Amino acid sequence: QVQLVESGGGLVQPGGSLRLSCEVSGFTVSYSATAWFRQVPGKEREGVSCISNVDGRTNYADSVKGRFTISRDSAKNMVFLQMNNLNPEDPAVYYCATDFDVGSSWSRPEYYHHWGQGTQVTVSA
């Protein structure tokens, strides 16, 4: 059974930082990727970043480039999202997801069949 468990969300002031963690278990496909998505009520789920579990290749949404960094610890089956300089456009429920590596389609949520429960990120003064 595939399980993803996110942690690290919370309340932060504008300009602050948070580090999200995603622990993945039960998914043994070698050619896979793990991604972070976010969603606010009334909007579609948005791809934030993705990392290949094969070669560590990364992708980012334009809105987070230069502020967010995705990384992984393969030995622990964990993926992280370091979020710096958080702004009022970043609050959302953040989800991690994993599936086969779909390359340039990484930001499309329909390609992922395994999701975590989400963790809330709030940015407020």
C-alpha positions in Angstrom: 0.0 0.0 0.0 1.4 3.4 -1.0 1.4 6.0 1.7 2.5 9.6 1.6 2.6 11.7 4.8 3.3 15.4 4.7 4.4 17.5 7.6 5.9 20.9 8.2 3.0 23.3 7.4 2.0 26.1 9.7 1.7 29.9 10.1 4.5 32.1 9.0 4.9 35.9 8.5 5.3 37.3 5.0 9.0 36.9 4.0 9.4 33.9 6.3 10.3 30.3 5.6 8.9 26.9 6.0 10.2 23.4 5.2 7.7 20.8 4.2 8.5 17.1 4.4 6.9 14.1 2.6 7.6 10.6 3.6 6.8 8.0 0.9 6.3 4.4 1.5 5.1 1.4 -0.5 5.9 2.8 -3.9 8.8 0.8 -5.4 8.7 1.9 -9.1 12.2 3.0 -10.0 11.3 5.4 -12.8 9.2 7.7 -10.7 9.0 11.3 -9.5 7.6 13.0 -6.5 5.9 16.4 -6.7 4.4 19.1 -4.5 1.1 20.6 -5.4 -1.0 23.2 -3.7 -4.6 24.1 -3.7 -6.8 26.9 -2.4 -10.6 26.6 -2.1 -12.3 27.2 -5.5 -9.1 26.8 -7.5 -7.5 23.9 -9.3 -4.7 22.1 -7.8 -1.4 23.7 -8.9 1.9 22.0 -9.5 4.6 23.7 -7.4 7.7 21.5 -7.9 8.8 18.0 -8.9 11.9 15.9 -8.4 12.9 12.8 -10.3 13.6 9.8 -8.1 16.0 8.6 -10.8 18.4 11.4 -11.4 17.3 14.2 -9.1 16.1 16.4 -12.0 13.9 19.2 -10.7 11.1 21.4 -12.1 9.4 24.4 -10.6 6.4 26.5 -11.3 7.3 30.0 -12.4 5.6 31.5 -9.4 8.1 29.8 -7.0 11.3 29.8 -8.9 14.1 31.3 -6.9 12.2 31.0 -3.6 11.4 27.3 -3.3 13.8 24.4 -3.4 12.8 20.7 -3.7 15.2 18.0 -2.5 15.2 14.4 -1.5 16.7 11.9 0.8 16.6 8.6 -1.1 17.8 6.6 1.8 14.9 7.7 3.9 12.3 7.9 1.0 11.7 11.5 1.9 11.2 14.6 -0.3 11.4 18.1 1.1 10.2 21.5 -0.1 12.1 24.5 1.4 10.0 27.6 1.0 11.6 30.9 1.4 10.3 34.5 1.1 6.8 33.3 1.5 4.2 35.8 0.2 0.4 36.3 0.4 0.0 34.2 -2.8 1.5 31.1 -1.3 -1.1 30.1 1.4 -2.7 26.8 0.4 -3.0 23.2 1.4 0.2 21.6 0.1 0.1 18.0 -1.1 2.9 15.7 -2.1 2.2 13.1 -4.8 4.2 10.4 -6.5 3.8 8.2 -9.6 5.7 7.4 -12.8 8.0 10.2 -14.0 6.0 12.0 -16.7 8.7 14.5 -17.6 7.4 17.8 -18.9 3.8 17.0 -17.8 4.9 16.9 -14.1 2.5 19.7 -13.1 -0.6 18.0 -14.2 -2.3 16.4 -11.2 -4.2 13.8 -13.2 -0.9 11.9 -13.8 -0.5 11.2 -10.1 -2.4 8.4 -8.4 -0.8 8.5 -5.0 -1.4 11.5 -2.7 -0.8 12.6 0.8 -3.4 14.1 3.0 -2.0 17.7 2.7 -0.6 20.2 5.1 -1.8 23.8 5.5 0.5 26.7 4.9 -0.7 30.1 6.1 1.1 33.4 5.5 -0.1 36.2 7.7 1.3 39.1 9.6 
